[in-house]
Amino acid sequence: MIAQLFSRRTAFGDAAVLVDALPPRQHVLVTGATGFIGRRLVAALAGAGHDVTVLTRDPAKAAALRPPIRIVTDLAQIASDARVDAVINLAGEPIGNAPWTRRKRRRILSSRLRVTRAVNRLIARLERRPAVVVSGSAIGWYGLWQDETLTEFDGGKRCFTHRVCDAWEREARKAQRLRVRVVRLRIGLVLGADGGMLRRMLAPFALGLGGPFGSGAQWMSWIERDDLVRMIAYIIATPSFTGPVNATAPTPVTNAEFARLLGGALKRPAFVRIPAFVLRHVAGAFADELMLGGQRVIPDKAQASGFVFRHETVRDALDAILGDATGGNLAVTRPMPVTRSAPAEQLVDQPAVEPAARLLRSLRAR
Ligand SMILES: NC(=O)c1ccc[n+]([C@@H]2O[C@H](COP(=O)([O-])OP(=O)(O)OC[C@H]3O[C@@H](n4cnc5c(N)ncnc54)[C@H](OP(=O)(O)O)[C@@H]3O)[C@@H](O)[C@H]2O)c1
């Protein structure tokens, strides 16, 4: 098993370099630290010697994060005289793992507002306020567009993801009244092998069953996960960043192009187009907003500030992520819940990414 081939130290990789931009010994509070983005961020921060406090509902899950960290289940556990230099607020009910029933929509919205309000209450009672809050949002804030390029200076169109992100951002902005710099990070589709959209796409594409969604003309604005972690550190360290910031790579692609590139990276055909009506029938508005619709977002502020992306193109990002199944990002996976569609033999004592990694190795060997 890949996870067992790597020692704990090696398995966390060289994540520490991702936060090189930070001054030494920062005290950072992370919510959503056990998630796909958060766990890589924590590995980087803790690995670089920063003091990390994580808020979680599940201390057992957080115990698997890169040590040393402090785990809290309620921000009330943080003393008023504690030092917190920066808050990174990512927690929220997953948005892309199930159809948006009324209950699911409520949880998506209320979980983000609840955690962000708790962060604001903490900031209000801290004797020394943090310098910055980097609070999650998503490119869904812009709503659904065609081919227009969007920067932080554009407006948003109404839809469910816009409503969620807008309410989340408004709550986060309240920390400005406490004289704290607030950055609202409009995150694009995050690419990494052990989570997010790519993880869900890997199995069908590796089997040659992948392809575009609907017409494939919809735009996908993406960012490689390590670049996102680097950007978060850069934003914390750069006081001129404030307000909305697009966390996307400079070269968004259409869904058809993404499918072609992913198929190419896996050396598999990617022609199995899933018709829009099928996706709509199965997933309703979820399909319309997350699979069939999109937005072409440009990281205007990051580029203007001189932030350098390591992965500017999808091809480059996929090469880095999939290039070496035993030494690349696939090696830093944690065990995670298996998917119902995984073949039975892969469900036994395996991190979910291991089957995809094995499949990739065998495809490459041919
Ligand atoms: N991944 C992407 O492509 C992407 C793109 C745009 C925006 N974002 C946003 O960025 C944030 C982090 O993304 P991610 O992919 O790392 O998310 P993730 O893997 O789903 O992790 C989110 C974390 O939030 C916490 N959480 C989950 N449900 C919650 C609930 N009902 N109430 C309170 N906390 C809850 C969980 O932490 P505990 O279980 O430890 O409490 C979990 O580890 C999310 O808010 C997401 O919407 C992600």
The ligand as an ORCA input file, in Angstrom:
! r2SCAN-3c Opt
* xyz 0 1
  N     -11.998     21.910     -2.939
  C     -12.397     22.799     -3.848
  O     -12.258     22.582     -5.076
  C     -13.010     24.110     -3.396
  C     -13.326     25.068     -4.367
  C     -13.892     26.276     -3.979
  C     -14.148     26.515     -2.633
  N     -13.836     25.579     -1.707
  C     -14.179     25.857     -0.308
  O     -13.016     25.808      0.492
  C     -13.316     25.211      1.753
  C     -12.356     24.051      1.968
  O     -12.500     23.149      0.880
  P     -12.135     21.603      1.022
  O     -12.215     21.010     -0.328
  O     -10.908     21.448      1.831
  O     -13.405     21.103      1.867
  P     -13.612     19.707      2.616
  O     -12.573     18.721      2.236
  O     -15.046     19.339      2.411
  O     -13.366     20.092      4.145
  C     -14.157     21.034      4.789
  C     -13.934     20.959      6.280
  O     -15.003     21.697      6.885
  C     -15.467     21.030      8.034
  N     -16.909     20.776      7.899
  C     -17.539     19.921      7.059
  N     -18.870     19.949      7.246
  C     -19.071     20.851      8.241
  C     -20.238     21.304      8.910
  N     -21.472     20.840      8.583
  N     -20.087     22.228      9.889
  C     -18.853     22.692     10.233
  N     -17.716     22.275      9.655
  C     -17.826     21.365      8.655
  C     -14.754     19.690      8.124
  O     -13.872     19.752      9.241
  P     -14.122     18.888     10.595
  O     -14.821     17.623     10.190
  O     -12.736     18.661     11.098
  O     -14.935     19.758     11.489
  C     -13.980     19.558      6.835
  O     -12.693     19.050      7.026
  C     -14.764     24.743      1.708
  O     -15.571     25.621      2.443
  C     -15.121     24.785      0.247
  O     -16.467     25.134      0.001
  C     -13.284     24.377     -2.049
*
